[in-house]
Amino acid sequence: MVLCILDDLIFSIKISTAAKALGAPVLFERNPDLVLARIREKQPSLVIFDLNSAKMRPIETIAALKRDPALRSVQTLGYVSHVDTGTIEAARSAGIDQVLARSAFSDRVGEILAAQPTTPPTRPAGPAPAE
């Protein structure tokens, strides 16, 4: 499952259309205060960020995600205006796994979604509960 953190209607439609065509499970979170909780709850194989979204605070969220030992292995991908080099560098410094130009993301969204597993990742079993 892919979790998308964006508030751009055009990109939401592009992602939704590609996901529907592929039968790929995709969820959207549009409340920046719920993003980390949603990642913990859904355990996505990939989180997609609109790095140009001021409302969604993507750089801050990516940094928090990558600092959290329970979440840091979640793969992240962000798309951004190719001329916005400051945001690209900030995302890389925050720990994002992959950055694409908006146009490249648009061209590859189907390929990106198709590459994701259709079943949730398995987490290592913890110790047996105390009785």
Backbone atoms as SQL, in Angstrom:
CREATE TABLE atoms (id INTEGER PRIMARY KEY, chain TEXT, resi INTEGER, resn TEXT, atom TEXT, x REAL, y REAL, z REAL);
INSERT INTO atoms VALUES
  (1, 'A', 1, 'MET', 'N', 0.837, -1.173, 0.000),
  (2, 'A', 1, 'MET', 'CA', 0.000, 0.000, 0.000),
  (3, 'A', 1, 'MET', 'C', 0.889, 1.247, 0.000),
  (4, 'A', 2, 'VAL', 'N', 0.434, 2.229, -0.746),
  (5, 'A', 2, 'VAL', 'CA', 1.156, 3.489, -0.859),
  (6, 'A', 2, 'VAL', 'C', 0.341, 4.571, -0.166),
  (7, 'A', 3, 'LEU', 'N', 1.003, 5.360, 0.644),
  (8, 'A', 3, 'LEU', 'CA', 0.370, 6.481, 1.327),
  (9, 'A', 3, 'LEU', 'C', 0.875, 7.766, 0.686),
  (10, 'A', 4, 'CYS', 'N', -0.049, 8.613, 0.270),
  (11, 'A', 4, 'CYS', 'CA', 0.295, 9.865, -0.407),
  (12, 'A', 4, 'CYS', 'C', 0.004, 11.043, 0.505),
  (13, 'A', 5, 'ILE', 'N', 1.002, 11.895, 0.682),
  (14, 'A', 5, 'ILE', 'CA', 0.900, 13.064, 1.543),
  (15, 'A', 5, 'ILE', 'C', 0.945, 14.288, 0.634),
  (16, 'A', 6, 'LEU', 'N', -0.231, 14.731, 0.226),
  (17, 'A', 6, 'LEU', 'CA', -0.316, 15.860, -0.678),
  (18, 'A', 6, 'LEU', 'C', -1.690, 16.487, -0.620),
  (19, 'A', 7, 'ASP', 'N', -1.754, 17.727, -1.089),
  (20, 'A', 7, 'ASP', 'CA', -3.038, 18.434, -1.113),
  (21, 'A', 7, 'ASP', 'C', -3.327, 19.013, -2.496),
  (22, 'A', 8, 'ASP', 'N', -2.581, 18.568, -3.492),
  (23, 'A', 8, 'ASP', 'CA', -2.725, 19.038, -4.869),
  (24, 'A', 8, 'ASP', 'C', -3.748, 18.161, -5.586),
  (25, 'A', 9, 'LEU', 'N', -4.857, 18.746, -6.007),
  (26, 'A', 9, 'LEU', 'CA', -5.940, 17.997, -6.626),
  (27, 'A', 9, 'LEU', 'C', -5.501, 17.324, -7.928),
  (28, 'A', 10, 'ILE', 'N', -4.725, 18.004, -8.749),
  (29, 'A', 10, 'ILE', 'CA', -4.306, 17.428, -10.031),
  (30, 'A', 10, 'ILE', 'C', -3.454, 16.176, -9.809),
  (31, 'A', 11, 'PHE', 'N', -2.492, 16.246, -8.900),
  (32, 'A', 11, 'PHE', 'CA', -1.658, 15.074, -8.646),
  (33, 'A', 11, 'PHE', 'C', -2.439, 13.987, -7.916),
  (34, 'A', 12, 'SER', 'N', -3.387, 14.351, -7.081),
  (35, 'A', 12, 'SER', 'CA', -4.240, 13.349, -6.438),
  (36, 'A', 12, 'SER', 'C', -5.004, 12.554, -7.489),
  (37, 'A', 13, 'ILE', 'N', -5.533, 13.249, -8.487),
  (38, 'A', 13, 'ILE', 'CA', -6.274, 12.578, -9.562),
  (39, 'A', 13, 'ILE', 'C', -5.345, 11.693, -10.388),
  (40, 'A', 14, 'LYS', 'N', -4.148, 12.189, -10.722),
  (41, 'A', 14, 'LYS', 'CA', -3.194, 11.386, -11.492),
  (42, 'A', 14, 'LYS', 'C', -2.850, 10.093, -10.754),
  (43, 'A', 15, 'ILE', 'N', -2.573, 10.217, -9.474),
  (44, 'A', 15, 'ILE', 'CA', -2.203, 9.038, -8.681),
  (45, 'A', 15, 'ILE', 'C', -3.397, 8.098, -8.557),
  (46, 'A', 16, 'SER', 'N', -4.568, 8.631, -8.246),
  (47, 'A', 16, 'SER', 'CA', -5.777, 7.801, -8.097),
  (48, 'A', 16, 'SER', 'C', -6.112, 7.066, -9.382),
  (49, 'A', 17, 'THR', 'N', -6.016, 7.753, -10.513),
  (50, 'A', 17, 'THR', 'CA', -6.319, 7.141, -11.806),
  (51, 'A', 17, 'THR', 'C', -5.361, 5.994, -12.110),
  (52, 'A', 18, 'ALA', 'N', -4.067, 6.226, -11.893),
  (53, 'A', 18, 'ALA', 'CA', -3.070, 5.179, -12.132),
  (54, 'A', 18, 'ALA', 'C', -3.292, 4.003, -11.185),
  (55, 'A', 19, 'ALA', 'N', -3.573, 4.292, -9.922),
  (56, 'A', 19, 'ALA', 'CA', -3.788, 3.229, -8.936),
  (57, 'A', 19, 'ALA', 'C', -5.008, 2.383, -9.302),
  (58, 'A', 20, 'LYS', 'N', -6.073, 3.045, -9.712),
  (59, 'A', 20, 'LYS', 'CA', -7.292, 2.315, -10.087),
  (60, 'A', 20, 'LYS', 'C', -7.021, 1.408, -11.287),
  (61, 'A', 21, 'ALA', 'N', -6.311, 1.914, -12.287),
  (62, 'A', 21, 'ALA', 'CA', -5.998, 1.125, -13.476),
  (63, 'A', 21, 'ALA', 'C', -5.153, -0.107, -13.137),
  (64, 'A', 22, 'LEU', 'N', -4.292, 0.030, -12.133),
  (65, 'A', 22, 'LEU', 'CA', -3.396, -1.063, -11.742),
  (66, 'A', 22, 'LEU', 'C', -3.976, -1.953, -10.643),
  (67, 'A', 23, 'GLY', 'N', -5.042, -1.497, -10.016),
  (68, 'A', 23, 'GLY', 'CA', -5.563, -2.211, -8.847),
  (69, 'A', 23, 'GLY', 'C', -4.638, -2.077, -7.653),
  (70, 'A', 24, 'ALA', 'N', -3.901, -0.976, -7.609),
  (71, 'A', 24, 'ALA', 'CA', -2.922, -0.744, -6.540),
  (72, 'A', 24, 'ALA', 'C', -3.573, -0.005, -5.377),
  (73, 'A', 25, 'PRO', 'N', -3.378, -0.492, -4.161),
  (74, 'A', 25, 'PRO', 'CA', -3.951, 0.195, -2.997),
  (75, 'A', 25, 'PRO', 'C', -3.204, 1.483, -2.669),
  (76, 'A', 26, 'VAL', 'N', -3.937, 2.583, -2.649),
  (77, 'A', 26, 'VAL', 'CA', -3.374, 3.904, -2.367),
  (78, 'A', 26, 'VAL', 'C', -4.302, 4.629, -1.406),
  (79, 'A', 27, 'LEU', 'N', -3.708, 5.267, -0.410),
  (80, 'A', 27, 'LEU', 'CA', -4.462, 6.107, 0.517),
  (81, 'A', 27, 'LEU', 'C', -3.857, 7.503, 0.498),
  (82, 'A', 28, 'PHE', 'N', -4.695, 8.493, 0.814),
  (83, 'A', 28, 'PHE', 'CA', -4.243, 9.880, 0.874),
  (84, 'A', 28, 'PHE', 'C', -4.450, 10.403, 2.285),
  (85, 'A', 29, 'GLU', 'N', -3.474, 11.142, 2.780),
  (86, 'A', 29, 'GLU', 'CA', -3.624, 11.846, 4.054),
  (87, 'A', 29, 'GLU', 'C', -3.409, 13.320, 3.766),
  (88, 'A', 30, 'ARG', 'N', -4.418, 14.110, 4.096),
  (89, 'A', 30, 'ARG', 'CA', -4.352, 15.539, 3.804),
  (90, 'A', 30, 'ARG', 'C', -4.289, 16.396, 5.071),
  (91, 'A', 31, 'ASN', 'N', -4.185, 15.748, 6.216),
  (92, 'A', 31, 'ASN', 'CA', -4.050, 16.465, 7.473),
  (93, 'A', 31, 'ASN', 'C', -2.608, 16.290, 7.957),
  (94, 'A', 32, 'PRO', 'N', -1.814, 17.356, 7.942),
  (95, 'A', 32, 'PRO', 'CA', -0.393, 17.215, 8.304),
  (96, 'A', 32, 'PRO', 'C', -0.175, 16.727, 9.731),
  (97, 'A', 33, 'ASP', 'N', -1.128, 16.956, 10.610),
  (98, 'A', 33, 'ASP', 'CA', -0.970, 16.524, 11.998),
  (99, 'A', 33, 'ASP', 'C', -1.205, 15.024, 12.180),
  (100, 'A', 34, 'LEU', 'N', -1.734, 14.350, 11.165),
  (101, 'A', 34, 'LEU', 'CA', -2.041, 12.924, 11.271),
  (102, 'A', 34, 'LEU', 'C', -1.098, 12.031, 10.467),
  (103, 'A', 35, 'VAL', 'N', -0.149, 12.624, 9.762),
  (104, 'A', 35, 'VAL', 'CA', 0.690, 11.850, 8.844),
  (105, 'A', 35, 'VAL', 'C', 1.461, 10.743, 9.559),
  (106, 'A', 36, 'LEU', 'N', 2.203, 11.050, 10.595),
  (107, 'A', 36, 'LEU', 'CA', 3.015, 10.024, 11.265),
  (108, 'A', 36, 'LEU', 'C', 2.143, 8.934, 11.876),
  (109, 'A', 37, 'ALA', 'N', 1.018, 9.310, 12.452),
  (110, 'A', 37, 'ALA', 'CA', 0.094, 8.314, 13.013),
  (111, 'A', 37, 'ALA', 'C', -0.446, 7.407, 11.913),
  (112, 'A', 38, 'ARG', 'N', -0.759, 7.976, 10.760),
  (113, 'A', 38, 'ARG', 'CA', -1.273, 7.181, 9.636),
  (114, 'A', 38, 'ARG', 'C', -0.204, 6.222, 9.120),
  (115, 'A', 39, 'ILE', 'N', 1.052, 6.656, 9.094),
  (116, 'A', 39, 'ILE', 'CA', 2.135, 5.766, 8.664),
  (117, 'A', 39, 'ILE', 'C', 2.276, 4.605, 9.646),
  (118, 'A', 40, 'ARG', 'N', 2.216, 4.896, 10.944),
  (119, 'A', 40, 'ARG', 'CA', 2.286, 3.823, 11.948),
  (120, 'A', 40, 'ARG', 'C', 1.119, 2.850, 11.792),
  (121, 'A', 41, 'GLU', 'N', -0.056, 3.396, 11.567),
  (122, 'A', 41, 'GLU', 'CA', -1.273, 2.575, 11.465),
  (123, 'A', 41, 'GLU', 'C', -1.269, 1.701, 10.213),
  (124, 'A', 42, 'LYS', 'N', -0.933, 2.272, 9.072),
  (125, 'A', 42, 'LYS', 'CA', -1.081, 1.579, 7.791),
  (126, 'A', 42, 'LYS', 'C', 0.164, 0.826, 7.339),
  (127, 'A', 43, 'GLN', 'N', 1.333, 1.169, 7.871),
  (128, 'A', 43, 'GLN', 'CA', 2.594, 0.527, 7.510),
  (129, 'A', 43, 'GLN', 'C', 2.754, 0.423, 5.990),
  (130, 'A', 44, 'PRO', 'N', 2.747, 1.557, 5.294),
  (131, 'A', 44, 'PRO', 'CA', 2.846, 1.526, 3.832),
  (132, 'A', 44, 'PRO', 'C', 4.217, 1.065, 3.351),
  (133, 'A', 45, 'SER', 'N', 4.247, 0.552, 2.127),
  (134, 'A', 45, 'SER', 'CA', 5.539, 0.188, 1.528),
  (135, 'A', 45, 'SER', 'C', 6.243, 1.427, 0.990),
  (136, 'A', 46, 'LEU', 'N', 5.473, 2.498, 0.732),
  (137, 'A', 46, 'LEU', 'CA', 6.025, 3.735, 0.200),
  (138, 'A', 46, 'LEU', 'C', 5.157, 4.902, 0.639),
  (139, 'A', 47, 'VAL', 'N', 5.807, 6.009, 0.979),
  (140, 'A', 47, 'VAL', 'CA', 5.095, 7.257, 1.256),
  (141, 'A', 47, 'VAL', 'C', 5.549, 8.269, 0.212),
  (142, 'A', 48, 'ILE', 'N', 4.566, 8.830, -0.498),
  (143, 'A', 48, 'ILE', 'CA', 4.841, 9.824, -1.534),
  (144, 'A', 48, 'ILE', 'C', 4.516, 11.210, -0.990),
  (145, 'A', 49, 'PHE', 'N', 5.458, 12.132, -1.128),
  (146, 'A', 49, 'PHE', 'CA', 5.292, 13.500, -0.651),
  (147, 'A', 49, 'PHE', 'C', 5.331, 14.492, -1.804),
  (148, 'A', 50, 'ASP', 'N', 4.451, 15.485, -1.764),
  (149, 'A', 50, 'ASP', 'CA', 4.573, 16.664, -2.618),
  (150, 'A', 50, 'ASP', 'C', 5.487, 17.609, -1.852),
  (151, 'A', 51, 'LEU', 'N', 6.722, 17.704, -2.274),
  (152, 'A', 51, 'LEU', 'CA', 7.699, 18.494, -1.530),
  (153, 'A', 51, 'LEU', 'C', 7.439, 19.993, -1.618),
  (154, 'A', 52, 'ASN', 'N', 6.621, 20.428, -2.565),
  (155, 'A', 52, 'ASN', 'CA', 6.293, 21.844, -2.696),
  (156, 'A', 52, 'ASN', 'C', 5.068, 22.246, -1.880),
  (157, 'A', 53, 'SER', 'N', 4.451, 21.327, -1.166),
  (158, 'A', 53, 'SER', 'CA', 3.252, 21.631, -0.387),
  (159, 'A', 53, 'SER', 'C', 3.621, 22.258, 0.949),
  (160, 'A', 54, 'ALA', 'N', 3.354, 23.544, 1.088),
  (161, 'A', 54, 'ALA', 'CA', 3.624, 24.220, 2.362),
  (162, 'A', 54, 'ALA', 'C', 2.688, 23.704, 3.450),
  (163, 'A', 55, 'LYS', 'N', 1.447, 23.430, 3.096),
  (164, 'A', 55, 'LYS', 'CA', 0.447, 22.977, 4.076),
  (165, 'A', 55, 'LYS', 'C', 0.840, 21.647, 4.725),
  (166, 'A', 56, 'MET', 'N', 1.374, 20.723, 3.932),
  (167, 'A', 56, 'MET', 'CA', 1.642, 19.376, 4.439),
  (168, 'A', 56, 'MET', 'C', 2.978, 19.252, 5.179),
  (169, 'A', 57, 'ARG', 'N', 3.796, 20.293, 5.163),
  (170, 'A', 57, 'ARG', 'CA', 5.076, 20.318, 5.886),
  (171, 'A', 57, 'ARG', 'C', 5.927, 19.056, 5.608),
  (172, 'A', 58, 'PRO', 'N', 6.199, 18.768, 4.340),
  (173, 'A', 58, 'PRO', 'CA', 6.873, 17.512, 4.002),
  (174, 'A', 58, 'PRO', 'C', 8.285, 17.368, 4.565),
  (175, 'A', 59, 'ILE', 'N', 9.074, 18.419, 4.564),
  (176, 'A', 59, 'ILE', 'CA', 10.463, 18.304, 5.046),
  (177, 'A', 59, 'ILE', 'C', 10.469, 17.968, 6.533),
  (178, 'A', 60, 'GLU', 'N', 9.646, 18.667, 7.291),
  (179, 'A', 60, 'GLU', 'CA', 9.533, 18.403, 8.730),
  (180, 'A', 60, 'GLU', 'C', 9.059, 16.969, 8.982),
  (181, 'A', 61, 'THR', 'N', 8.099, 16.515, 8.198),
  (182, 'A', 61, 'THR', 'CA', 7.544, 15.171, 8.376),
  (183, 'A', 61, 'THR', 'C', 8.563, 14.096, 8.017),
  (184, 'A', 62, 'ILE', 'N', 9.283, 14.294, 6.929),
  (185, 'A', 62, 'ILE', 'CA', 10.306, 13.320, 6.516),
  (186, 'A', 62, 'ILE', 'C', 11.388, 13.216, 7.587),
  (187, 'A', 63, 'ALA', 'N', 11.826, 14.350, 8.117),
  (188, 'A', 63, 'ALA', 'CA', 12.856, 14.336, 9.170),
  (189, 'A', 63, 'ALA', 'C', 12.365, 13.572, 10.395),
  (190, 'A', 64, 'ALA', 'N', 11.121, 13.805, 10.798),
  (191, 'A', 64, 'ALA', 'CA', 10.557, 13.098, 11.960),
  (192, 'A', 64, 'ALA', 'C', 10.435, 11.603, 11.679),
  (193, 'A', 65, 'LEU', 'N', 10.019, 11.259, 10.488),
  (194, 'A', 65, 'LEU', 'CA', 9.871, 9.859, 10.090),
  (195, 'A', 65, 'LEU', 'C', 11.217, 9.141, 10.138),
  (196, 'A', 66, 'LYS', 'N', 12.242, 9.773, 9.610),
  (197, 'A', 66, 'LYS', 'CA', 13.553, 9.135, 9.550),
  (198, 'A', 66, 'LYS', 'C', 14.276, 9.121, 10.896),
  (199, 'A', 67, 'ARG', 'N', 13.846, 9.960, 11.840),
  (200, 'A', 67, 'ARG', 'CA', 14.411, 9.930, 13.210),
  (201, 'A', 67, 'ARG', 'C', 13.784, 8.828, 14.051),
  (202, 'A', 68, 'ASP', 'N', 12.606, 8.383, 13.689),
  (203, 'A', 68, 'ASP', 'CA', 11.850, 7.404, 14.475),
  (204, 'A', 68, 'ASP', 'C', 12.329, 5.987, 14.136),
  (205, 'A', 69, 'PRO', 'N', 12.925, 5.268, 15.085),
  (206, 'A', 69, 'PRO', 'CA', 13.447, 3.927, 14.792),
  (207, 'A', 69, 'PRO', 'C', 12.387, 2.967, 14.238),
  (208, 'A', 70, 'ALA', 'N', 11.141, 3.137, 14.642),
  (209, 'A', 70, 'ALA', 'CA', 10.082, 2.242, 14.180),
  (210, 'A', 70, 'ALA', 'C', 9.624, 2.569, 12.755),
  (211, 'A', 71, 'LEU', 'N', 9.930, 3.766, 12.274),
  (212, 'A', 71, 'LEU', 'CA', 9.432, 4.197, 10.964),
  (213, 'A', 71, 'LEU', 'C', 10.525, 4.443, 9.932),
  (214, 'A', 72, 'ARG', 'N', 11.773, 4.565, 10.367),
  (215, 'A', 72, 'ARG', 'CA', 12.829, 5.024, 9.453),
  (216, 'A', 72, 'ARG', 'C', 13.043, 4.131, 8.239),
  (217, 'A', 73, 'SER', 'N', 12.618, 2.872, 8.307),
  (218, 'A', 73, 'SER', 'CA', 12.804, 1.981, 7.153),
  (219, 'A', 73, 'SER', 'C', 11.716, 2.154, 6.090),
  (220, 'A', 74, 'VAL', 'N', 10.677, 2.911, 6.390),
  (221, 'A', 74, 'VAL', 'CA', 9.629, 3.164, 5.402),
  (222, 'A', 74, 'VAL', 'C', 10.224, 3.960, 4.248),
  (223, 'A', 75, 'GLN', 'N', 10.023, 3.492, 3.042),
  (224, 'A', 75, 'GLN', 'CA', 10.565, 4.155, 1.858),
  (225, 'A', 75, 'GLN', 'C', 9.790, 5.432, 1.565),
  (226, 'A', 76, 'THR', 'N', 10.517, 6.468, 1.166),
  (227, 'A', 76, 'THR', 'CA', 9.909, 7.765, 0.881),
  (228, 'A', 76, 'THR', 'C', 10.323, 8.246, -0.500),
  (229, 'A', 77, 'LEU', 'N', 9.382, 8.886, -1.171),
  (230, 'A', 77, 'LEU', 'CA', 9.622, 9.468, -2.477),
  (231, 'A', 77, 'LEU', 'C', 8.952, 10.824, -2.500),
  (232, 'A', 78, 'GLY', 'N', 9.651, 11.808, -2.999),
  (233, 'A', 78, 'GLY', 'CA', 9.063, 13.133, -3.104),
  (234, 'A', 78, 'GLY', 'C', 9.184, 13.659, -4.514),
  (235, 'A', 79, 'TYR', 'N', 8.184, 14.416, -4.922),
  (236, 'A', 79, 'TYR', 'CA', 8.275, 15.099, -6.219),
  (237, 'A', 79, 'TYR', 'C', 8.250, 16.593, -5.969),
  (238, 'A', 80, 'VAL', 'N', 8.940, 17.337, -6.862),
  (239, 'A', 80, 'VAL', 'CA', 9.193, 18.752, -6.628),
  (240, 'A', 80, 'VAL', 'C', 9.461, 19.440, -7.964),
  (241, 'A', 81, 'SER', 'N', 9.248, 20.718, -8.014),
  (242, 'A', 81, 'SER', 'CA', 9.624, 21.506, -9.181),
  (243, 'A', 81, 'SER', 'C', 11.134, 21.367, -9.382),
  (244, 'A', 82, 'HIS', 'N', 11.559, 21.062, -10.590),
  (245, 'A', 82, 'HIS', 'CA', 12.980, 20.806, -10.847),
  (246, 'A', 82, 'HIS', 'C', 13.865, 22.028, -10.612),
  (247, 'A', 83, 'VAL', 'N', 13.293, 23.208, -10.579),
  (248, 'A', 83, 'VAL', 'CA', 14.095, 24.411, -10.338),
  (249, 'A', 83, 'VAL', 'C', 14.204, 24.762, -8.852),
  (250, 'A', 84, 'ASP', 'N', 13.486, 24.036, -8.015),
  (251, 'A', 84, 'ASP', 'CA', 13.464, 24.326, -6.579),
  (252, 'A', 84, 'ASP', 'C', 14.590, 23.563, -5.873),
  (253, 'A', 85, 'THR', 'N', 15.817, 23.969, -6.148),
  (254, 'A', 85, 'THR', 'CA', 16.974, 23.253, -5.627),
  (255, 'A', 85, 'THR', 'C', 17.082, 23.314, -4.102),
  (256, 'A', 86, 'GLY', 'N', 16.601, 24.396, -3.502),
  (257, 'A', 86, 'GLY', 'CA', 16.633, 24.502, -2.043),
  (258, 'A', 86, 'GLY', 'C', 15.772, 23.426, -1.384),
  (259, 'A', 87, 'THR', 'N', 14.591, 23.188, -1.933),
  (260, 'A', 87, 'THR', 'CA', 13.701, 22.153, -1.393),
  (261, 'A', 87, 'THR', 'C', 14.274, 20.761, -1.646),
  (262, 'A', 88, 'ILE', 'N', 14.878, 20.571, -2.803),
  (263, 'A', 88, 'ILE', 'CA', 15.494, 19.273, -3.100),
  (264, 'A', 88, 'ILE', 'C', 16.589, 18.966, -2.085),
  (265, 'A', 89, 'GLU', 'N', 17.448, 19.926, -1.814),
  (266, 'A', 89, 'GLU', 'CA', 18.525, 19.728, -0.841),
  (267, 'A', 89, 'GLU', 'C', 17.978, 19.528, 0.571),
  (268, 'A', 90, 'ALA', 'N', 16.947, 20.281, 0.936),
  (269, 'A', 90, 'ALA', 'CA', 16.342, 20.129, 2.264),
  (270, 'A', 90, 'ALA', 'C', 15.747, 18.729, 2.425),
  (271, 'A', 91, 'ALA', 'N', 15.095, 18.226, 1.392),
  (272, 'A', 91, 'ALA', 'CA', 14.510, 16.877, 1.458),
  (273, 'A', 91, 'ALA', 'C', 15.599, 15.825, 1.604),
  (274, 'A', 92, 'ARG', 'N', 16.668, 15.990, 0.867),
  (275, 'A', 92, 'ARG', 'CA', 17.782, 15.036, 0.974),
  (276, 'A', 92, 'ARG', 'C', 18.421, 15.090, 2.353),
  (277, 'A', 93, 'SER', 'N', 18.568, 16.282, 2.890),
  (278, 'A', 93, 'SER', 'CA', 19.123, 16.430, 4.244),
  (279, 'A', 93, 'SER', 'C', 18.205, 15.815, 5.293),
  (280, 'A', 94, 'ALA', 'N', 16.902, 15.867, 5.052),
  (281, 'A', 94, 'ALA', 'CA', 15.925, 15.287, 5.988),
  (282, 'A', 94, 'ALA', 'C', 15.915, 13.764, 5.921),
  (283, 'A', 95, 'GLY', 'N', 16.461, 13.200, 4.826),
  (284, 'A', 95, 'GLY', 'CA', 16.565, 11.746, 4.728),
  (285, 'A', 95, 'GLY', 'C', 15.670, 11.083, 3.698),
  (286, 'A', 96, 'ILE', 'N', 15.059, 11.858, 2.817),
  (287, 'A', 96, 'ILE', 'CA', 14.184, 11.252, 1.804),
  (288, 'A', 96, 'ILE', 'C', 14.974, 10.237, 0.978),
  (289, 'A', 97, 'ASP', 'N', 14.300, 9.177, 0.560),
  (290, 'A', 97, 'ASP', 'CA', 14.976, 8.123, -0.198),
  (291, 'A', 97, 'ASP', 'C', 15.125, 8.449, -1.676),
  (292, 'A', 98, 'GLN', 'N', 14.117, 9.128, -2.253),
  (293, 'A', 98, 'GLN', 'CA', 14.185, 9.438, -3.678),
  (294, 'A', 98, 'GLN', 'C', 13.446, 10.735, -3.955),
  (295, 'A', 99, 'VAL', 'N', 14.027, 11.570, -4.822),
  (296, 'A', 99, 'VAL', 'CA', 13.404, 12.822, -5.246),
  (297, 'A', 99, 'VAL', 'C', 13.292, 12.801, -6.765),
  (298, 'A', 100, 'LEU', 'N', 12.103, 13.165, -7.262),
  (299, 'A', 100, 'LEU', 'CA', 11.875, 13.254, -8.698),
  (300, 'A', 100, 'LEU', 'C', 11.318, 14.629, -9.041),
  (301, 'A', 101, 'ALA', 'N', 11.637, 15.092, -10.231),
  (302, 'A', 101, 'ALA', 'CA', 10.984, 16.295, -10.744),
  (303, 'A', 101, 'ALA', 'C', 9.499, 15.972, -10.934),
  (304, 'A', 102, 'ARG', 'N', 8.656, 16.994, -10.811),
  (305, 'A', 102, 'ARG', 'CA', 7.214, 16.785, -10.966),
  (306, 'A', 102, 'ARG', 'C', 6.892, 16.096, -12.294),
  (307, 'A', 103, 'SER', 'N', 7.550, 16.520, -13.367),
  (308, 'A', 103, 'SER', 'CA', 7.280, 15.937, -14.684),
  (309, 'A', 103, 'SER', 'C', 7.693, 14.467, -14.734),
  (310, 'A', 104, 'ALA', 'N', 8.819, 14.121, -14.150),
  (311, 'A', 104, 'ALA', 'CA', 9.271, 12.729, -14.117),
  (312, 'A', 104, 'ALA', 'C', 8.321, 11.878, -13.278),
  (313, 'A', 105, 'PHE', 'N', 7.856, 12.427, -12.161),
  (314, 'A', 105, 'PHE', 'CA', 6.895, 11.697, -11.336),
  (315, 'A', 105, 'PHE', 'C', 5.617, 11.437, -12.125),
  (316, 'A', 106, 'SER', 'N', 5.113, 12.454, -12.817),
  (317, 'A', 106, 'SER', 'CA', 3.901, 12.293, -13.628),
  (318, 'A', 106, 'SER', 'C', 4.078, 11.189, -14.668),
  (319, 'A', 107, 'ASP', 'N', 5.238, 11.177, -15.308),
  (320, 'A', 107, 'ASP', 'CA', 5.515, 10.174, -16.333),
  (321, 'A', 107, 'ASP', 'C', 5.640, 8.768, -15.763),
  (322, 'A', 108, 'ARG', 'N', 6.111, 8.656, -14.524),
  (323, 'A', 108, 'ARG', 'CA', 6.430, 7.342, -13.944),
  (324, 'A', 108, 'ARG', 'C', 5.479, 6.873, -12.863),
  (325, 'A', 109, 'VAL', 'N', 4.405, 7.608, -12.586),
  (326, 'A', 109, 'VAL', 'CA', 3.547, 7.264, -11.448),
  (327, 'A', 109, 'VAL', 'C', 3.021, 5.830, -11.545),
  (328, 'A', 110, 'GLY', 'N', 2.623, 5.389, -12.716),
  (329, 'A', 110, 'GLY', 'CA', 2.141, 4.009, -12.868),
  (330, 'A', 110, 'GLY', 'C', 3.223, 2.997, -12.554),
  (331, 'A', 111, 'GLU', 'N', 4.407, 3.238, -13.061),
  (332, 'A', 111, 'GLU', 'CA', 5.553, 2.361, -12.803),
  (333, 'A', 111, 'GLU', 'C', 5.890, 2.315, -11.306),
  (334, 'A', 112, 'ILE', 'N', 5.844, 3.457, -10.658),
  (335, 'A', 112, 'ILE', 'CA', 6.140, 3.540, -9.216),
  (336, 'A', 112, 'ILE', 'C', 5.119, 2.735, -8.421),
  (337, 'A', 113, 'LEU', 'N', 3.846, 2.911, -8.736),
  (338, 'A', 113, 'LEU', 'CA', 2.795, 2.181, -8.014),
  (339, 'A', 113, 'LEU', 'C', 2.859, 0.686, -8.292),
  (340, 'A', 114, 'ALA', 'N', 3.116, 0.315, -9.543),
  (341, 'A', 114, 'ALA', 'CA', 3.177, -1.102, -9.914),
  (342, 'A', 114, 'ALA', 'C', 4.325, -1.824, -9.219),
  (343, 'A', 115, 'ALA', 'N', 5.370, -1.105, -8.863),
  (344, 'A', 115, 'ALA', 'CA', 6.541, -1.715, -8.226),
  (345, 'A', 115, 'ALA', 'C', 6.328, -2.016, -6.746),
  (346, 'A', 116, 'GLN', 'N', 5.229, -1.540, -6.184),
  (347, 'A', 116, 'GLN', 'CA', 4.998, -1.726, -4.748),
  (348, 'A', 116, 'GLN', 'C', 4.318, -3.058, -4.468),
  (349, 'A', 117, 'PRO', 'N', 4.662, -3.702, -3.344),
  (350, 'A', 117, 'PRO', 'CA', 3.987, -4.955, -2.985),
  (351, 'A', 117, 'PRO', 'C', 2.505, -4.703, -2.719),
  (352, 'A', 118, 'THR', 'N', 1.691, -5.696, -3.009),
  (353, 'A', 118, 'THR', 'CA', 0.247, -5.542, -2.797),
  (354, 'A', 118, 'THR', 'C', -0.189, -6.021, -1.420),
  (355, 'A', 119, 'THR', 'N', 0.719, -6.647, -0.698),
  (356, 'A', 119, 'THR', 'CA', 0.397, -7.072, 0.665),
  (357, 'A', 119, 'THR', 'C', 1.206, -6.237, 1.643),
  (358, 'A', 120, 'PRO', 'N', 0.679, -6.034, 2.859),
  (359, 'A', 120, 'PRO', 'CA', 1.421, -5.230, 3.834),
  (360, 'A', 120, 'PRO', 'C', 2.738, -5.890, 4.211),
  (361, 'A', 121, 'PRO', 'N', 3.756, -5.090, 4.523),
  (362, 'A', 121, 'PRO', 'CA', 5.034, -5.671, 4.941),
  (363, 'A', 121, 'PRO', 'C', 4.865, -6.405, 6.260),
  (364, 'A', 122, 'THR', 'N', 5.623, -7.463, 6.416),
  (365, 'A', 122, 'THR', 'CA', 5.565, -8.184, 7.685),
  (366, 'A', 122, 'THR', 'C', 6.581, -7.570, 8.627),
  (367, 'A', 123, 'ARG', 'N', 6.200, -7.444, 9.863),
  (368, 'A', 123, 'ARG', 'CA', 7.095, -6.915, 10.887),
  (369, 'A', 123, 'ARG', 'C', 7.628, -8.094, 11.698),
  (370, 'A', 124, 'PRO', 'N', 8.834, -8.002, 12.155),
  (371, 'A', 124, 'PRO', 'CA', 9.379, -9.101, 12.971),
  (372, 'A', 124, 'PRO', 'C', 8.527, -9.304, 14.217),
  (373, 'A', 125, 'ALA', 'N', 8.368, -10.552, 14.556),
  (374, 'A', 125, 'ALA', 'CA', 7.568, -10.875, 15.745),
  (375, 'A', 125, 'ALA', 'C', 8.326, -10.437, 16.988),
  (376, 'A', 126, 'GLY', 'N', 7.619, -9.858, 17.900),
  (377, 'A', 126, 'GLY', 'CA', 8.211, -9.438, 19.159),
  (378, 'A', 126, 'GLY', 'C', 8.146, -10.559, 20.174),
  (379, 'A', 127, 'PRO', 'N', 8.576, -10.302, 21.381),
  (380, 'A', 127, 'PRO', 'CA', 8.512, -11.338, 22.415),
  (381, 'A', 127, 'PRO', 'C', 7.053, -11.671, 22.730),
  (382, 'A', 128, 'ALA', 'N', 6.869, -12.867, 23.201),
  (383, 'A', 128, 'ALA', 'CA', 5.514, -13.294, 23.567),
  (384, 'A', 128, 'ALA', 'C', 5.006, -12.428, 24.705),
  (385, 'A', 129, 'PRO', 'N', 3.701, -12.104, 24.679),
  (386, 'A', 129, 'PRO', 'CA', 3.151, -11.276, 25.757),
  (387, 'A', 129, 'PRO', 'C', 3.276, -11.984, 27.109),
  (388, 'A', 130, 'ALA', 'N', 3.467, -11.209, 28.141),
  (389, 'A', 130, 'ALA', 'CA', 3.553, -11.753, 29.499),
  (390, 'A', 130, 'ALA', 'C', 2.185, -12.256, 29.919),
  (391, 'A', 131, 'GLU', 'N', 2.185, -13.345, 30.648),
  (392, 'A', 131, 'GLU', 'CA', 0.913, -13.898, 31.104),
  (393, 'A', 131, 'GLU', 'C', 0.662, -13.597, 32.544);
